[in-house]
Amino acid sequence: MEQNRRRALSLSGGDVGILWQSGISLWLAAAVLLVLPWLLSRLLSRRTPRENTGHH
């Protein structure tokens, strides 16, 4: 996959717009943008200390 990306960039003269011309690329980017906020909130909520519940 890395080689294909490099080949596409080489053929396009370094224009990254070539990577977004495929329909599957747009769907994958949309999926990442939709899932990323949820994933970040889950990760950040695990890192914050929880309140003391009073149990010893």
Sequence and secondary structure as in RCSB ss.txt:
>XXXX:A:sequence
MEQNRRRALSLSGGDVGILWQSGISLWLAAAVLLVLPWLLSRLLSRRTPRENTGHH
>XXXX:A:secstr
 HHHHHHHHHHTTT GGGGGSSHHHHHHHHHHHHHHHHHHHHHHHHHS     S  
